[in-house]
Amino acid sequence: MKKKFKVSKPKGKLGVLIPGISGAVSTTFIAGILAKKKGVGELFGSLSQMGSIRIGKRTENKTPLIKDLLPLAEIEDIEFFGWDVYNDNCYNACLKSGVLTKDQIELIKDELEEIQPQKAVFDKKFAANLKGKNIKREKNLFKLANELIDEINLFKEKNNIKRLVMVWCGSTEIFLKIKKVHKTISSFEKGLKNNDPDISPSMIYAYAALKCGSAYANGAPNLSVDIPALINLSIKNKVPICGKDFKTGQTLMKTILAPGIKSRLLGLNGWFSTNILGNRDGEVLDNPKNFKTKEESKLSVLDHIFQPDLYPDLYGDFYHKVRINYYPPRGDEKEAWDNIDIFGWLGYPMQIKVNFLCRDSILAAPIVLDLVIFMDLAQRSGMVGIQEWMSFYFKSPMYGDNLYPEHDLFIQSMKLKNTLRILAGEKTIDHSGLDYYYD
């Protein structure tokens, strides 16, 4: 690669900005960081904290931890700030979400109680099933964006914050398509001033983040920072962005299983997926308009992995259905069922059944941490605009013009680790291994 990245050291505190800070994912993430700071918990599932990376040839036996290879932000330097339509502090919100045990939460009660959400930018049109009332009174969208900017700047000043990353952990908004107002920075800012109905709350948060020089990651499937206006603003303001939709349960399994099926050239007749979950995400997705956004995200994965145009006999006519059912008794303990109808030699049919009993926020929390750590690294390395190497963490990864997204988890993992090698000034690895035999 021609471009050389110069990585600056992570000096000072790192501010983590969270729209949706009282939700299950946010409070589980925050509780985990506070538990680690206090020495009463480990951050399992986090690549930035526990992952190793091979450097050089296998014969050299060099596999340092990623955090030892690169100058990553320290957990101790992280400070939290956020907004939510519900006004529970993080202690009460953590208890209500039911993800962690009360005994574990009590160990960090004092620290959690100090984190109080600011009033949120919210429009019920975009998430009708949310009933919170901790909402800003201002009606003009441009003034709302400036309120957010003022709050972010005050947070920086009061806490001596040197760097910022915003991670959208709010609920899934209704499905939107890119309109004229989303095309340019000027048209978007004009739309803010004129209260354009196609500008969502998440777009306002993203705009405020970029104006403050904060990296931005979108953890939900709705249209947000992935509009031309905000992509251009991220480049103009030299800020990295990524998204969208945390890859946690069922779709994580799809991006593991589908590449294996394709690699052995087994055919696919159908893939039926259904979920039950009872947390706030499930409640919001019970609205068909919000489910449409999630459905688009979850359905796109298989087409890009199987490439039906290249393999019409194997994948040209498979049936794919996704269902999400709100079931309050299950809470955050999501259950996903998959029925996969495949065929092999001479067309003989076979089946795969998957029953994944997962914990939604337990899988999402390490993703939030890695996005915070790696997006901060990207910003300190002079990387701007879309960060496709973050695809590993998303159902609908952002990608550049004239490209297609990579959904194969193993390709995504290689992309991420090779990017880390480049940032560390090391050679990328292609895994061919021929140099061991024909050097």
C-alpha positions in Angstrom: 0.0 0.0 0.0 1.3 3.4 -1.0 -0.2 5.4 1.8 1.6 5.4 5.1 -0.4 6.0 8.3 1.2 7.8 11.2 -0.5 6.7 14.4 -0.4 9.3 17.2 -0.4 8.3 20.8 -3.7 8.2 22.8 -3.1 11.2 25.1 -5.7 12.2 27.6 -9.3 11.0 28.1 -11.5 9.4 25.5 -15.1 10.5 25.6 -17.8 8.0 24.5 -21.0 9.6 23.4 -24.1 7.3 23.4 -27.5 8.1 22.1 -29.7 5.5 23.8 -27.5 5.4 26.9 -30.2 3.9 29.1 -30.8 0.9 26.9 -29.8 -2.7 27.5 -26.8 -2.6 25.2 -25.5 0.7 26.5 -25.8 -0.1 30.2 -24.3 -3.6 29.7 -21.3 -2.0 27.9 -20.9 0.7 30.5 -21.2 -1.8 33.4 -18.6 -4.0 31.8 -16.1 -1.1 31.5 -16.7 0.0 35.1 -16.4 -3.6 36.3 -13.1 -3.9 34.5 -11.8 -0.6 36.0 -12.8 -1.9 39.5 -11.2 -5.3 38.9 -14.5 -7.2 39.2 -15.1 -8.3 35.6 -13.4 -9.4 32.4 -14.1 -8.1 28.9 -14.6 -11.4 27.1 -15.6 -11.1 23.4 -13.5 -8.0 22.8 -10.9 -8.3 20.1 -9.2 -5.0 21.1 -8.7 -6.3 24.7 -8.1 -10.0 24.3 -7.3 -10.7 20.7 -3.9 -11.6 19.4 -2.5 -11.0 15.9 0.1 -12.9 13.9 3.1 -10.8 12.7 5.4 -12.2 10.0 5.8 -15.9 9.2 4.4 -18.8 11.2 7.9 -19.9 11.9 8.7 -16.6 13.7 6.1 -17.4 16.4 5.2 -13.7 16.8 1.6 -13.3 18.0 1.4 -10.3 20.2 -1.9 -9.0 21.7 -3.4 -6.3 19.4 -3.3 -3.9 22.3 0.5 -4.6 22.7 1.1 -4.1 19.0 -0.7 -0.8 18.6 -1.1 2.3 20.9 -4.8 1.7 21.8 -6.8 3.8 24.2 -6.7 2.5 27.8 -10.0 1.4 29.5 -9.1 3.7 32.4 -9.3 6.7 30.1 -12.9 6.2 28.9 -15.6 8.6 30.1 -19.3 8.3 29.2 -21.9 10.8 28.1 -25.3 10.2 26.5 -29.0 10.9 25.8 -32.1 8.8 26.2 -35.9 9.2 26.0 -36.1 7.5 29.4 -34.5 9.4 32.3 -33.3 6.5 34.4 -29.7 6.8 35.5 -27.5 3.9 34.4 -27.9 2.0 37.7 -31.7 1.9 37.5 -31.6 1.3 33.8 -29.2 -1.6 34.3 -31.5 -3.2 36.9 -34.6 -2.7 34.6 -32.9 -4.2 31.5 -32.4 -7.5 33.4 -29.2 -8.4 31.6 -26.8 -8.6 34.5 -27.4 -10.0 38.0 -28.3 -7.6 40.8 -25.3 -8.8 42.8 -22.9 -7.8 39.9 -24.6 -4.5 39.4 -24.4 -3.6 43.1 -20.5 -3.8 42.9 -20.5 -0.7 40.6 -23.7 1.0 41.8 -22.1 4.3 42.8 -20.3 4.7 39.4 -23.5 3.7 37.5 -25.6 6.2 39.4 -23.4 9.1 38.4 -24.2 8.5 34.7 -27.5 10.4 34.0 -28.9 10.7 30.5 -29.5 14.1 28.9 -32.8 14.8 27.3 -33.0 13.2 23.8 -33.7 14.4 20.4 -36.7 12.3 19.5 -39.6 12.2 17.1 -42.2 9.5 17.7 -42.8 9.2 14.0 -39.4 7.3 13.7 -40.0 4.9 16.7 -43.6 4.9 17.6 -43.4 2.2 20.3 -41.0 4.1 22.5 -42.9 5.8 25.4 -40.2 7.8 27.1 -40.7 11.5 28.0 -37.1 12.7 28.6 -37.2 14.6 25.3 -35.9 18.1 24.3 -38.6 20.7 23.9 -37.0 22.5 20.9 -38.8 21.8 17.7 -36.4 23.2 15.1 -34.0 20.5 13.9 -31.1 22.9 13.3 -31.4 24.3 16.8 -31.6 20.8 18.2 -28.4 19.9 16.4 -26.7 22.9 18.0 -28.1 21.9 21.4 -26.3 18.6 21.0 -23.1 20.3 19.9 -23.2 22.6 22.9 -23.7 19.6 25.2 -20.8 17.7 23.7 -18.5 20.6 23.9 -19.5 21.2 27.6 -18.8 17.5 28.3 -15.4 17.8 26.7 -14.5 21.0 28.7 -15.8 19.8 32.1 -14.1 16.4 31.9 -10.9 17.4 30.0 -11.8 15.1 27.1 -9.3 15.0 24.3 -10.9 12.7 21.8 -14.5 11.6 21.0 -16.3 8.6 19.6 -20.1 8.4 19.2 -21.8 5.1 19.0 -25.5 5.0 18.1 -27.1 2.6 20.6 -30.6 4.0 20.1 -33.6 2.0 18.8 -34.1 1.1 15.1 -35.9 3.9 13.3 -38.4 3.4 10.5 -37.2 2.6 7.0 -36.1 5.6 4.9 -34.7 6.0 1.4 -32.1 8.6 0.4 -33.9 11.8 -0.7 -32.7 15.1 -2.1 -32.2 16.6 1.3 -29.6 13.9 2.1 -27.5 14.5 -1.0 -25.2 17.5 0.0 -24.0 19.2 3.2 -25.8 22.4 2.2 -29.1 20.6 1.3 -28.9 18.8 4.6 -28.3 21.9 6.7 -31.1 23.7 4.8 -33.3 20.7 5.6 -32.4 21.0 9.3 -33.4 24.7 9.3 -36.7 23.9 7.5 -37.6 20.8 9.6 -37.5 18.4 6.7 -39.5 15.3 7.6 -36.9 13.0 6.0 -34.3 14.0 8.6 -34.3 11.5 11.4 -33.0 11.9 15.0 -30.1 9.6 14.3 -29.0 11.8 11.4 -29.1 14.8 13.8 -26.9 13.1 16.3 -24.5 12.0 13.5 -24.3 15.6 12.2 -23.6 16.9 15.7 -20.9 14.3 16.2 -19.1 15.1 13.0 -19.3 18.9 13.6 -17.6 18.2 17.0 -14.9 16.1 15.3 -16.2 12.9 16.8 -15.9 9.6 15.1 -19.3 8.0 14.5 -20.5 4.3 14.5 -24.1 3.4 13.8 -25.2 0.3 15.7 -28.7 0.2 14.2 -29.9 -0.6 10.7 -31.6 2.7 9.9 -30.4 5.3 7.5 -28.1 7.6 9.5 -24.5 8.6 8.8 -24.6 6.6 5.5 -26.1 9.5 3.5 -24.0 11.4 1.0 -24.2 14.7 3.0 -22.8 13.1 6.2 -20.3 11.0 4.4 -19.0 14.2 2.7 -19.0 16.0 6.1 -17.0 13.2 7.6 -14.3 13.6 4.9 -14.4 17.4 5.1 -14.0 17.4 8.9 -11.5 14.5 8.8 -13.5 12.1 10.9 -13.9 8.3 10.5 -17.4 6.8 10.2 -18.8 3.2 10.1 -21.9 1.2 10.4 -24.4 -0.3 10.4 -26.4 -2.6 12.7 -24.4 -4.6 15.3 -23.9 -8.2 14.1 -24.8 -10.2 17.2 -27.1 -13.2 17.2 -28.7 -14.8 14.2 -26.9 -12.8 11.5 -23.6 -13.6 13.2 -24.4 -17.3 12.7 -25.3 -16.7 9.1 -22.0 -15.0 8.3 -20.3 -18.0 9.9 -22.3 -20.8 8.3 -23.0 -19.4 4.8 -19.3 -19.0 3.9 -18.8 -22.7 4.9 -21.7 -23.9 2.8 -20.5 -21.8 -0.2 -16.9 -22.9 0.1 -17.9 -26.5 -0.3 -20.3 -25.6 -3.2 -23.3 -27.0 -1.5 -26.6 -25.7 -2.9 -29.2 -23.8 -1.0 -33.0 -24.2 -1.5 -34.1 -22.1 1.5 -33.2 -20.4 4.7 -36.0 -19.7 7.2 -35.1 -17.6 10.3 -37.2 -16.5 13.2 -36.4 -14.8 16.5 -38.1 -14.1 19.8 -36.9 -11.3 22.2 -38.4 -9.2 24.8 -36.2 -6.2 25.4 -36.7 -2.6 24.1 -35.3 -3.5 20.7 -38.0 -6.2 20.4 -40.7 -3.7 21.5 -39.7 -1.2 18.8 -39.4 -3.8 16.1 -42.9 -5.0 16.9 -43.9 -2.0 14.7 -43.9 -3.1 11.0 -42.4 0.2 9.9 -39.4 -0.3 12.2 -39.2 -4.1 11.4 -38.9 -3.2 7.7 -35.5 -1.4 8.4 -34.2 -4.5 10.3 -35.5 -6.9 7.7 -33.6 -5.1 4.9 -30.4 -5.4 7.0 -30.8 -9.1 7.8 -31.9 -10.2 4.3 -29.0 -8.6 2.4 -26.4 -10.8 4.0 -27.0 -14.1 2.1 -27.2 -12.6 -1.4 -23.8 -11.0 -1.0 -22.2 -14.1 0.4 -23.7 -16.7 -2.0 -23.4 -14.5 -5.1 -26.3 -16.1 -7.1 -25.2 -14.4 -10.3 -21.9 -16.4 -10.2 -23.5 -19.6 -9.0 -27.1 -19.7 -10.5 -27.4 -23.5 -10.2 -26.6 -23.5 -6.5 -28.0 -20.2 -5.3 -30.1 -18.7 -8.1 -33.5 -19.5 -6.6 -33.2 -19.9 -2.8 -36.0 -18.7 -0.5 -35.1 -16.5 2.4 -37.5 -15.4 5.2 -36.8 -13.5 8.4 -39.2 -13.1 11.3 -38.8 -11.2 14.6 -41.4 -11.7 17.3 -41.7 -9.5 20.4 -42.1 -11.8 23.4 -41.7 -9.9 26.7 -41.1 -12.8 29.1 -37.8 -13.6 27.3 -36.3 -10.1 28.0 -32.7 -9.8 26.6 -32.2 -13.5 26.3 -33.0 -13.8 22.6 -33.7 -17.1 20.9 -33.1 -17.6 17.2 -34.2 -20.6 15.1 -32.8 -21.3 11.6 -33.9 -24.0 9.2 -31.5 -24.4 6.3 -32.4 -26.6 3.3 -29.3 -27.4 1.3 -28.4 -30.0 -1.4 -25.3 -31.7 -2.5 -24.0 -34.4 -4.9 -26.6 -35.3 -7.6 -29.0 -32.9 -6.0 -29.7 -34.9 -2.8 -31.4 -32.7 -0.1 -30.0 -32.2 3.4 -30.9 -29.9 6.3 -29.2 -27.9 9.0 -31.1 -26.8 12.2 -29.8 -24.1 14.4 -31.2 -23.0 17.8 -29.2 -20.2 19.2 -30.1 -19.2 22.7 -28.1 -16.0 23.0 -27.9 -12.9 25.1 -28.3 -9.9 22.9 -26.6 -7.3 25.0 -23.8 -9.7 26.1 -22.9 -10.1 22.4 -23.3 -6.4 21.6 -21.3 -4.9 24.5 -17.8 -6.1 23.2 -18.7 -4.8 19.8 -19.4 -1.3 21.2 -16.0 -1.4 23.0 -14.1 -2.5 19.9 -15.8 0.2 17.8 -14.8 2.8 20.4 -11.2 1.6 20.6 -10.7 1.0 16.8 -12.5 4.2 15.7 -10.3 6.2 18.0 -7.3 4.5 16.6 -8.5 5.3 13.0 -8.9 8.9 13.9 -5.4 9.1 15.5 -4.1 7.5 12.3 -5.6 10.1 10.0 -8.2 7.8 8.5 -11.3 9.6 7.4 -14.7 8.8 5.9 -16.0 5.2 5.6 -14.0 2.6 7.6 -14.8 -0.6 5.7 -12.4 -2.6 7.8 -15.0 -2.3 10.6 -17.4 -4.5 8.5 -16.6 -7.4 10.9 -19.0 -5.8 13.5 -22.0 -5.0 11.3 -24.9 -6.7 9.5 -25.0 -4.0 6.8 -21.4 -2.7 6.5 -20.8 0.6 4.9 -18.6 0.6 1.7 -17.2 2.9 -0.9 -18.7 3.9 -4.3 -18.5 1.2 -7.0 -17.8 -1.5 -4.5 -20.0 -4.2 -2.9 -20.0 -5.1 0.8 -18.1 -8.1 2.2 -20.4 -10.1 4.5 -18.2 -13.2 4.9 -17.1 -13.1 8.5 -13.7 -14.6 7.7 -12.9 -12.2 4.9 -14.0 -9.4 7.3 -11.7 -10.7 10.0 -8.8 -10.8 7.6 -9.6 -7.3 6.4 -9.6 -6.0 9.9 -6.4 -7.7 11.0 -4.5 -6.7 7.8 -5.6 -3.1 8.4 -4.2 -3.3 11.9 -0.9 -4.7 10.5 -0.7 -1.8 8.1 -1.3 0.7 10.9 1.5 -1.0 12.9 3.9 -0.8 9.9 3.9 -4.6 9.4 3.4 -6.7 6.3 -0.1 -8.0 5.5 -0.6 -11.8 5.4 -2.2 -13.6 2.5 -2.2 -17.1 4.1 -1.1 -18.8 0.9 1.9 -20.4 2.7 3.7 -21.2 -0.5 6.9 -19.4 0.6 7.5 -22.1 3.2 7.7 -24.7 0.4 9.0 -22.8 -2.6 11.2 -20.0 -1.1 
